[in-house]
């Protein structure tokens, strides 16, 4: 595996559709914020397609930033890369010399685990290979998945498994974790997968997909504070948009998509009090929804890139300045 050549192994998800939505906002230049830069596949396309734009790329993963920087070297005079997770967007804009409001033409958020993180076993995101229980998107900071398993109370473990993993057997798994860690602490993904096979009933294992899928998702979300970050990042991104500016968010699990839907719905609602018969001047919706529900990848794209299967895309356009 060539760690300095990200292009062959990185297939950007819903690239054509993202361009269809964001393109009209970028035709005359302006700033595009790629809040989840990853290996730079989406960013490279937009920089090549719209030569007048400036890109601000954010990522919490220092290795991803390094690889993306190499990939985007031909556009070095038009890019600013910032080491931060996506809820650090206001600070990233200030770092780039921009205001945190009314300064951006487009924002792209492609959530979830990057191809690089999934492909590199030592990161611990995949339950199909044995690896240290890390799961940090920023490997320089924060608790690891092993820390969570070895230190959280039964109640907290059950809560994150149920809330973030939608795991039916959250309490049962939490009890098994506490029994197991009393003997020796968790260190590897194989240890956790073995426990999950034992804790989840056989009938469910036969019909409910891989028994580790929901627990690994829950741990990843907890370790990286993904939903907390998202709840702060999307409103901040929307505030940064100019009138006519657009935002695209791609989610990969139901909790993310639900969060984005709620934020978009609120932003596209009238601010006129419900008991008034007419729309008050300046109190109409700030945003218009550009997608009908959550759009999915086509069968063809999923065949070419299986990691696109769970994606749900939502998009909105600012139609009125903040009141």
C-alpha positions in Angstrom: 0.0 0.0 0.0 1.5 3.3 -1.0 0.8 5.8 1.8 1.9 8.8 -0.3 -0.5 8.1 -3.2 -4.1 8.4 -2.0 -5.9 8.7 -5.3 -6.1 5.0 -6.4 -7.8 3.9 -3.2 -10.1 6.8 -2.6 -13.4 7.0 -4.5 -15.4 10.1 -3.6 -19.0 9.3 -2.7 -21.8 11.0 -4.7 -19.3 13.3 -6.4 -21.5 14.0 -9.5 -24.5 14.9 -7.4 -22.5 17.0 -5.0 -21.2 19.0 -8.0 -24.8 19.4 -9.4 -25.8 21.0 -6.1 -22.8 23.0 -5.2 -21.7 24.0 -8.7 -24.2 26.8 -9.2 -22.9 28.5 -6.1 -19.3 28.2 -7.2 -19.4 29.2 -10.9 -18.2 32.7 -10.2 -15.6 31.8 -7.6 -15.7 32.2 -3.9 -14.8 30.0 -0.9 -15.6 26.3 -0.7 -15.2 24.7 2.8 -14.6 21.0 2.7 -15.2 20.3 6.4 -14.2 16.6 6.1 -11.3 16.7 3.7 -10.2 13.1 4.1 -8.0 12.2 1.2 -9.1 15.2 -0.9 -11.1 13.4 -3.6 -14.0 15.8 -3.6 -11.7 18.8 -3.1 -9.6 17.9 -6.0 -12.6 17.7 -8.3 -14.0 21.1 -7.3 -10.6 22.8 -7.5 -10.1 21.4 -11.0 -13.6 22.2 -12.2 -13.9 25.7 -10.7 -10.6 27.5 -11.2 -11.7 30.7 -9.5 -12.6 29.1 -6.1 -10.6 29.0 -2.9 -10.7 25.9 -0.8 -10.5 25.7 3.0 -10.1 22.0 4.0 -10.6 20.7 7.5 -9.7 17.3 9.0 -9.0 16.1 12.5 -6.6 13.4 11.1 -3.1 14.7 10.6 -2.1 11.9 8.2 -5.2 12.6 6.1 -4.2 16.2 5.9 -0.7 15.3 4.9 -1.9 13.0 2.1 -4.5 15.5 0.9 -1.9 18.2 0.9 0.2 16.1 -1.4 -2.7 15.3 -3.7 -3.7 19.0 -3.9 -0.2 20.3 -4.4 -1.1 21.6 -7.9 -3.6 24.0 -6.3 -1.4 25.0 -3.4 -1.9 28.7 -4.0 -5.7 28.3 -3.7 -6.0 26.1 -0.6 -5.8 26.4 3.2 -5.7 23.2 5.2 -6.5 23.2 8.9 -6.1 20.5 11.5 -9.4 20.5 13.3 -12.7 18.5 13.4 -15.6 20.0 11.5 -17.1 21.8 14.5 -13.9 23.9 14.5 -15.1 25.5 11.3 -15.4 29.1 12.7 -11.8 29.0 14.0 -10.7 27.6 10.6 -12.4 30.5 8.8 -10.7 33.0 11.1 -7.4 31.2 10.6 -7.9 31.8 6.8 -8.7 35.5 7.4 -12.4 35.2 6.8 -15.5 36.2 8.8 -17.5 33.4 10.5 -20.7 34.7 8.9 -21.6 35.5 5.3 -18.1 34.6 3.8 -18.5 31.2 2.1 -20.2 30.1 -1.1 -20.4 26.4 -0.4 -19.8 23.8 2.3 -19.4 20.1 1.9 -19.5 17.6 4.8 -18.9 13.9 4.0 -19.3 12.4 7.4 -18.1 9.0 8.8 -14.9 7.1 8.6 -12.6 7.9 5.7 -11.3 5.2 3.3 -7.8 5.6 4.8 -9.0 5.0 8.3 -11.0 1.9 7.2 -8.2 0.5 5.1 -5.4 0.8 7.8 -6.0 -2.0 10.2 -3.9 -0.4 13.0 -6.5 2.3 13.4 -9.0 -0.2 14.9 -12.1 0.9 13.0 -12.8 -2.4 11.3 -14.2 -5.4 13.2 -13.1 -7.8 10.4 -9.4 -7.6 11.4 -7.6 -7.8 14.7 -6.1 -4.4 15.8 -5.6 -2.2 18.8 -8.9 -0.8 20.0 -8.2 2.9 19.1 -10.9 4.3 16.7 -9.7 7.9 17.1 -10.0 9.9 13.9 -7.5 12.3 15.4 -4.8 9.8 16.7 -3.1 12.6 18.7 -5.9 13.3 21.2 -8.7 11.9 23.3 -9.9 8.6 24.7 -9.5 5.4 22.7 -12.2 2.7 22.3 -10.2 0.6 24.8 -10.4 3.5 27.3 -14.1 3.6 27.0 -14.5 -0.2 27.4 -12.2 -0.4 30.3 -13.4 2.7 32.3 -17.0 3.5 31.6 -19.7 2.4 34.1 -22.3 -0.2 33.1 -24.9 2.5 32.7 -22.8 4.7 30.4 -21.7 1.7 28.3 -25.3 0.6 27.9 -26.4 4.1 27.1 -23.9 4.6 24.2 -24.5 1.2 22.8 -28.3 1.7 22.8 -28.2 5.4 21.7 -25.3 5.4 19.2 -25.4 1.8 18.0 -29.2 1.2 18.3 -28.2 -2.1 19.9 -31.0 -4.2 21.3 -28.7 -6.1 23.7 -26.9 -3.0 25.1 -27.4 -3.9 28.7 -26.4 -7.5 28.2 -23.2 -6.5 26.3 -22.3 -3.9 29.0 -22.6 -6.6 31.7 -20.3 -8.9 29.6 -17.8 -6.1 29.2 -17.6 -5.5 32.9 -17.1 -9.2 33.7 -14.4 -9.5 31.1 -12.5 -6.4 32.0 -12.4 -7.5 35.7 -10.2 -10.3 34.5 -8.0 -8.3 32.1 -8.5 -5.0 30.2 -9.5 -4.9 26.6 -6.7 -4.1 24.2 -7.7 -5.5 20.8 -10.7 -5.6 18.5 -10.6 -9.4 18.3 -11.2 -9.6 22.0 -14.3 -7.4 21.7 -15.6 -9.3 18.7 -15.2 -12.6 20.6 -17.2 -11.2 23.5 -20.0 -9.9 21.2 -20.4 -13.3 19.6 -20.9 -14.8 23.1 -23.1 -12.0 24.4 -25.6 -11.7 21.4 -28.1 -14.6 21.1 -27.4 -17.0 18.2 -30.8 -16.4 16.6 -29.9 -12.7 16.3 -26.4 -13.4 15.0 -27.9 -15.5 12.2 -30.3 -12.8 11.0 -29.0 -9.4 12.2 -25.8 -8.9 10.3 -22.4 -9.0 11.9 -22.8 -8.9 15.7 -20.0 -6.4 16.1 -21.3 -3.8 13.7 -23.5 -1.8 16.0 -21.1 -1.9 19.0 -18.2 -0.7 16.8 -20.3 2.1 15.4 -21.3 3.2 18.9 -17.8 3.2 20.2 -16.5 5.2 17.2 -19.2 7.8 17.7 -18.4 8.1 21.4 -14.7 8.2 21.0 -14.8 10.9 18.3 -17.8 12.8 19.8 -19.3 12.7 16.3 -22.9 13.7 17.1 -21.8 16.5 19.4 -19.5 17.8 16.7 -22.2 17.6 14.1 -24.8 19.4 16.2 -22.4 22.3 16.4 -20.8 22.1 13.0 -23.9 22.2 10.7 -25.3 25.4 12.2 -21.9 27.0 12.1 -21.5 26.1 8.4 -24.9 27.4 7.6 -24.1 30.7 9.3 -21.0 31.1 7.3 -22.9 30.9 4.0 -23.7 33.9 1.9 -27.1 34.4 0.3 -27.1 31.9 -2.6 -24.5 29.8 -0.8 -25.2 26.0 -0.5 -24.4 23.2 1.9 -24.3 19.5 1.2 -24.1 17.0 4.1 -23.6 13.2 3.5 -24.5 11.0 6.5 -23.8 7.3 6.9 -26.1 6.3 9.8 -29.5 7.2 11.0 -28.5 9.3 13.9 -26.4 11.6 11.8 -29.1 11.9 9.1 -31.8 12.7 11.8 -29.6 15.4 13.2 -29.0 17.0 9.8 -32.7 16.8 8.9 -33.8 18.5 12.1 -31.3 21.4 11.6 -32.3 21.9 8.0 -36.0 21.7 8.8 -35.7 24.4 11.5 -33.7 26.6 9.2 -36.2 26.3 6.3 -39.2 27.2 8.5 -40.8 30.6 8.7 -39.8 32.7 11.7 -43.2 34.6 11.7 -45.2 33.8 14.8 -47.8 31.1 14.1 -50.7 33.2 15.2 -50.1 35.9 12.5 -52.0 35.5 9.2 -49.2 37.0 7.0 -45.4 36.6 6.7 -43.6 39.4 8.4 -41.0 41.2 6.4 -37.6 39.6 6.9 -39.1 36.7 8.9 -39.3 34.2 6.1 -37.2 31.1 6.0 -33.4 31.6 5.8 -32.9 28.4 3.9 -34.5 26.3 1.2 -34.1 22.5 1.1 -32.6 21.4 -2.2 -33.2 17.6 -1.9 -36.4 15.7 -1.6 -35.8 13.8 1.6 -32.4 12.1 1.9 -30.9 11.1 -1.4 -29.1 7.8 -1.8 -26.4 6.5 -4.1 -27.5 4.7 -7.2 -27.1 1.0 -7.7 -24.4 1.7 -10.2 -22.4 3.8 -7.8 -22.8 1.3 -5.0 -21.6 -1.5 -7.3 -18.5 0.6 -8.1 -18.0 1.8 -4.5 -19.7 -0.4 -1.9 -19.0 2.1 0.8 -21.6 4.4 -0.8 -24.4 2.0 0.1 -25.4 3.7 3.5 -25.0 7.3 2.4 -27.8 9.8 2.8 -27.4 13.2 1.2 -29.2 16.4 2.2 -28.6 19.9 0.9 -29.9 23.4 1.5 -29.4 26.9 0.0 -29.4 30.2 2.0 -32.1 32.4 0.5 -32.2 35.1 3.1 -29.6 36.8 5.3 -29.9 36.2 9.1 -32.3 38.5 10.8 
